[in-house]
Amino acid sequence: MNTSTPILFLGGEMNALAIARHLGPLGVPIKASGNSGCWVMNSRYCQQSFPVPEGTETHAHWRALLLGADTHGLEGHILFALNDDSIEFVLDNYDALKDRFILERFDPDLKRAVLNKQDTLDLANQVGVPAPLYWPVSNMEDVRQAVPDVTFPVMIKPMHSHHFVETFGKKLFIIEDSPDELLEKAQLAFDHDLDIMIVEMIPGDDNMATSCYTYYGEHGKPLIHFTKTIIRRLPKNMGGAVFHNTEWHEETDRVGHQFISGIGWRGIAELEFKIDARDGKLKIIELNSRFTAPHRLLIKVGAKTDLIVYCDLTGQPIPKLENFDYGLRCWYPIRDFRAYLELRKKGELTLWQWLGSVFEKRWILPSFSWVDPVPELIRLGQTLRNGFRRLGRLN
């Protein structure tokens, strides 16, 4: 394989680390630009980094870096946008970037649509893929009119998750049964100029969440079929996954490709679903048009989507990947212990049940590497500093 074409990562956290540790040893030159949470910039496999200065807006930094007079020799690099913020940047500057860089394969209009959670559900309805009920709201009057029709529990969900997380430190608000709380939380979101919708909560535990991973090439054919499930999230039903499980789920693959082929998608996709406890049907949650946090797990079991993308973008034969090592898991020990404490408090998980789930099958850690330890040490340091700051505010 010819590995001479360099890759520049824009943003990313654990996904960027996993790709660098996989493609870097194969000889692919890796470079990165991001804020302090972009730990790959400290990896031994990152040949050059362009940190976003403290207090500088990421898009302004990337415009100067990539579209200014001096691009630091980066022209001709493959650009991997590894979080929603960098995807927005690439879409906003698509025409200028495509003349200087090798961009991932995608339709700009579709990629922007799936970045919007409500547009994603609209697309699902158009191609006959089951989706949660939702109530579009643009202002408080819309919310008040929707309240009589809302069936609790519901979520106040942002159109664009990364803006919501930056503001509130969480992905969404869950309202169990209170119209007053629904109005209060909606007002809070609007006060911060956030676009939101009201979405029904699909009943069922977090272990009913499944994902379909795939990549559609130039001719609209899937180049990989892979699925996984989630064991636990933190917080329950609304946070990030803290225990992933690789498992073949035929219905997830079928419905995922029904959606992808139905909308005419090209490029990488991770579709999240949840099995509805009421009817047993999969309901689409979202589509991530990028490499996701547990990418290291995919690499370990043989679902090397980053290799497929690299070969496709450099015009090389696409490796045929199948016969994956299903059963391997990815465990976030500290966060999963906190998830256990939350579930124990609710009376839903005992210590022995938690330990049993942890040691039931083989697992890997999401980011630690003996041969590339610095990024993990920096991440842990940032986590400890943030924890001490929170304690200081409480005191």
C-alpha positions in Angstrom: 0.0 0.0 0.0 1.2 3.5 -0.9 1.2 5.5 2.4 2.8 8.7 1.2 -0.4 10.9 1.3 -0.5 12.7 4.6 -3.6 13.2 6.8 -4.5 16.3 8.8 -6.9 15.8 11.6 -9.2 18.7 12.5 -10.4 18.2 16.1 -11.2 14.8 17.6 -10.3 13.1 20.8 -10.2 9.3 21.2 -11.2 8.7 17.6 -8.1 10.7 16.4 -5.8 8.8 18.7 -7.1 5.5 17.4 -6.6 6.4 13.7 -3.1 7.8 14.3 -2.0 4.7 16.2 -3.4 2.5 13.4 -2.3 4.3 10.3 0.8 6.0 11.7 2.8 2.7 12.1 1.8 1.8 8.6 3.7 4.8 7.4 0.9 7.3 6.8 2.2 10.8 7.9 -0.2 12.2 10.6 -0.7 15.8 11.5 -3.3 17.4 13.7 -4.9 20.7 14.7 -7.3 21.2 17.6 -7.9 22.6 21.1 -6.4 21.2 24.3 -8.7 18.2 24.2 -7.2 17.0 20.9 -4.8 14.6 22.6 -3.5 13.2 19.3 -1.3 16.3 19.0 0.8 14.7 21.8 1.0 11.3 20.2 4.3 9.8 19.1 2.6 9.2 15.7 1.7 12.9 15.2 4.5 14.4 13.1 3.3 18.0 13.3 0.6 19.8 15.3 -1.1 23.1 15.0 -2.8 23.8 18.4 -5.7 26.3 18.5 -4.4 29.1 20.8 -6.3 29.7 24.0 -9.1 32.1 23.4 -9.0 31.7 19.6 -12.2 30.5 17.9 -11.4 27.2 16.1 -12.9 28.1 12.8 -10.8 31.3 12.7 -7.7 29.4 13.4 -8.4 26.8 10.7 -9.3 29.4 8.1 -5.9 31.1 8.7 -4.1 27.7 8.7 -5.7 26.2 5.7 -7.0 29.0 3.6 -4.4 31.8 4.2 -1.4 32.7 2.1 0.8 30.3 4.1 -0.6 26.8 4.6 2.6 25.4 6.2 2.9 22.9 3.4 -0.4 21.3 4.1 -1.9 21.6 0.7 -2.7 18.1 -0.8 -3.3 16.5 2.6 -6.4 14.5 3.3 -8.6 16.3 5.8 -10.3 14.2 8.5 -13.0 16.3 10.3 -13.3 14.4 13.6 -16.0 16.2 15.5 -19.1 18.2 14.7 -17.4 21.5 15.0 -14.8 20.6 12.4 -17.5 19.1 10.1 -19.2 22.5 10.3 -16.0 24.2 9.4 -15.4 21.9 6.3 -19.0 22.4 5.1 -18.9 26.2 5.6 -15.6 26.4 3.6 -16.2 23.4 1.2 -15.6 25.2 -2.1 -12.3 26.8 -1.0 -11.0 23.6 0.8 -11.7 21.2 -2.0 -9.4 23.1 -4.3 -6.5 22.7 -1.9 -7.0 19.5 0.0 -8.4 15.9 -0.4 -11.7 15.9 1.4 -13.6 12.9 2.6 -16.2 11.5 0.3 -19.6 13.1 1.0 -22.5 15.1 -0.4 -22.3 18.5 1.3 -26.1 19.0 1.5 -26.7 15.6 3.0 -23.8 15.9 5.4 -25.2 19.2 6.7 -28.6 17.7 7.0 -27.5 14.8 9.2 -25.6 17.2 11.4 -29.1 18.5 12.3 -31.0 16.0 14.5 -34.4 17.1 13.3 -33.5 16.9 9.6 -32.1 13.4 10.3 -35.5 12.3 11.6 -37.2 13.9 8.6 -35.0 12.0 6.2 -35.8 8.7 8.1 -39.5 9.3 7.7 -39.0 10.0 4.0 -37.3 6.6 3.4 -39.6 4.6 5.7 -37.2 4.1 8.6 -38.9 4.2 12.0 -38.1 7.3 14.1 -39.2 8.7 17.4 -42.1 11.1 17.5 -41.0 14.7 17.7 -42.5 18.2 18.0 -40.7 21.0 16.1 -40.5 24.2 18.0 -38.9 27.5 17.0 -40.0 29.7 20.0 -41.8 29.5 23.3 -45.3 29.9 21.7 -44.6 26.7 19.7 -43.6 24.9 23.0 -46.8 26.0 24.7 -48.9 24.8 21.8 -47.1 21.4 21.8 -47.5 20.7 25.5 -51.1 19.3 25.3 -49.9 16.8 22.6 -46.7 15.8 24.3 -46.5 12.3 25.7 -44.1 12.2 28.6 -41.3 11.4 29.2 -39.7 13.5 26.5 -36.3 15.1 25.7 -35.4 18.6 24.8 -32.9 17.8 22.2 -30.7 20.3 20.3 -30.5 20.4 16.6 -26.7 20.5 16.9 -25.4 18.6 19.8 -21.9 20.3 20.1 -23.4 23.7 20.7 -25.6 22.4 23.4 -22.8 20.5 25.1 -20.6 23.6 25.0 -23.4 25.5 26.8 -24.8 23.0 29.3 -22.2 20.3 29.6 -24.7 17.6 28.5 -26.3 16.4 25.3 -30.0 17.0 26.2 -32.6 17.6 28.9 -34.9 14.8 30.0 -38.3 15.8 31.3 -40.1 12.9 33.0 -43.7 14.2 33.5 -43.8 18.0 34.1 -45.2 20.5 31.6 -43.8 23.3 33.7 -40.3 21.8 33.6 -40.6 21.4 29.9 -41.4 25.1 29.5 -38.6 26.0 31.9 -35.9 24.0 30.1 -37.1 25.1 26.6 -36.9 28.8 27.8 -33.4 28.1 29.1 -32.3 26.7 25.7 -33.8 29.6 23.8 -32.2 32.1 26.2 -28.9 30.7 24.9 -29.9 31.0 21.3 -30.0 27.2 20.8 -32.2 25.5 18.2 -34.1 22.6 19.8 -36.9 20.1 19.3 -39.1 18.1 21.6 -38.6 14.3 21.1 -40.3 11.3 22.8 -38.2 9.1 24.9 -37.9 5.6 23.4 -38.6 3.3 26.4 -35.9 0.7 27.3 -32.6 0.5 28.9 -29.3 1.6 27.4 -28.4 -2.0 26.4 -31.2 -1.7 23.8 -29.0 0.8 21.8 -27.4 -0.5 18.7 -25.2 1.0 16.0 -24.5 0.3 12.3 -21.1 1.2 10.9 -20.5 1.4 7.1 -18.7 3.2 4.3 -20.3 3.9 0.9 -17.9 4.4 -1.9 -18.1 6.4 -5.2 -20.6 4.0 -6.8 -23.0 3.9 -3.8 -22.1 0.4 -2.6 -21.4 -0.5 1.0 -17.7 -1.5 1.5 -18.2 -2.8 5.1 -21.0 -4.1 7.3 -20.4 -3.9 11.1 -22.6 -3.5 14.2 -22.2 -3.0 17.9 -24.3 -2.5 21.0 -24.0 -0.4 24.2 -24.0 -1.9 27.7 -24.1 1.3 29.8 -24.2 5.1 29.5 -23.4 7.9 31.9 -25.8 9.4 32.8 -28.4 6.8 32.0 -30.3 7.3 28.8 -28.6 10.6 27.9 -24.9 10.5 28.3 -22.0 9.0 26.4 -21.4 5.2 26.3 -19.1 3.9 29.0 -19.2 0.2 28.0 -19.4 -0.9 24.4 -19.9 -4.4 23.0 -19.2 -5.7 19.6 -22.1 -7.9 18.4 -23.6 -8.7 15.1 -27.1 -7.4 14.9 -28.7 -8.3 11.5 -31.8 -6.0 11.9 -29.6 -3.0 12.7 -27.5 -3.6 9.6 -30.6 -4.0 7.5 -32.4 -0.9 8.7 -29.1 1.1 8.7 -28.5 0.3 5.0 -32.1 1.0 4.2 -31.6 4.5 5.5 -28.2 5.0 4.0 -29.1 3.8 0.5 -32.5 5.5 0.6 -31.0 9.0 1.1 -28.2 8.4 -1.4 -25.4 8.7 1.2 -21.7 8.6 0.3 -18.8 8.2 2.7 -18.5 7.1 6.3 -21.6 6.6 8.6 -22.4 5.4 12.0 -26.1 5.1 12.6 -27.4 4.9 16.2 -30.7 3.1 16.9 -32.7 2.1 19.9 -35.0 -0.9 20.2 -38.4 0.4 21.2 -39.6 -1.7 24.2 -43.2 -1.1 23.1 -43.1 -2.7 19.7 -39.6 -4.2 19.4 -38.8 -2.0 16.4 -35.6 -0.1 15.8 -36.0 3.7 16.0 -33.2 5.8 14.5 -31.5 8.2 16.9 -28.9 9.9 14.8 -26.2 9.5 12.1 -22.6 10.4 12.8 -20.8 11.2 9.6 -17.3 10.7 11.1 -15.2 8.3 13.0 -16.6 7.8 16.5 -15.1 7.6 20.0 -14.9 3.8 20.2 -12.9 3.6 16.9 -10.1 1.8 18.7 -12.5 -1.1 19.3 -13.4 -1.3 15.6 -9.7 -1.5 14.7 -9.1 -4.2 17.3 -11.9 -6.5 15.9 -10.8 -5.9 12.3 -13.4 -3.3 11.2 -10.7 -0.9 10.0 -12.9 1.8 8.4 -10.1 4.3 8.5 -8.0 2.0 6.2 -11.0 1.7 3.8 -11.3 5.5 3.7 -7.6 6.1 3.2 -7.4 3.6 0.3 -10.6 5.0 -1.3 -9.4 8.7 -1.1 -5.9 7.8 -2.5 -7.3 5.6 -5.4 -5.9 2.3 -4.1 -7.6 -1.1 -4.0 -10.2 -1.3 -1.1 -9.4 -4.1 1.4 -12.2 -6.6 1.9 -12.9 -6.6 5.6 -15.1 -9.3 7.2 -15.0 -12.1 9.8 -14.7 -9.6 12.7 -13.8 -10.6 16.2 -17.2 -10.0 17.7 -17.5 -10.2 21.5 -14.6 -7.8 22.3 -15.7 -4.9 24.4 -14.4 -1.4 25.2 -14.5 -0.3 28.9 -14.2 3.2 30.4 -13.5 2.0 34.0 -13.9 5.3 35.9 -16.9 6.5 34.1 -18.5 3.0 34.2 -18.0 2.8 37.9 -19.9 6.1 38.2 -22.6 4.6 36.0 -22.8 1.7 38.4 -23.2 4.0 41.3 -26.0 5.8 39.5 -27.8 2.5 38.7 -27.3 1.1 42.2 -28.9 4.2 43.6 -31.9 3.6 41.4 -32.0 -0.1 42.5 -31.2 -1.3 39.0 -27.7 -2.8 39.4 -25.9 -4.6 42.2 -22.2 -4.7 42.8 -22.0 -8.3 41.8 -24.1 -7.7 38.6 -21.8 -4.9 37.7 -18.6 -6.9 38.3 -20.2 -9.8 36.4 -20.8 -7.7 33.3 -17.2 -6.3 33.5 -15.5 -9.6 33.6 -18.0 -11.5 31.4 -16.0 -11.0 28.2 -12.7 -9.6 27.0 -12.3 -5.8 26.9 -9.9 -3.1 25.9 -9.4 0.4 27.3 -10.5 3.3 25.0 -7.2 5.2 24.8 -4.3 3.9 26.9 -1.3 2.6 25.1 2.0 1.4 26.6 3.9 2.5 23.4 2.1 5.8 23.2 1.3 6.8 26.8 1.6 10.6 26.7 -1.8 11.4 25.4 -3.5 9.4 28.1 -1.4 11.0 30.8 -2.4 14.5 29.5 -6.1 13.4 29.4 -6.0 12.2 32.9 -4.3 15.4 34.1 -7.0 17.5 32.4 -9.7 15.3 34.1 -8.1 15.7 37.5 -7.8 19.5 37.1 -11.4 19.8 36.0 -12.5 17.7 39.0 -10.6 19.9 41.4 -12.1 23.0 39.9 -15.6 21.6 40.4 -14.8 20.7 44.0 -13.5 24.3 44.5 -16.7 25.7 43.1 -18.7 23.5 45.5 -16.7 24.7 48.4 
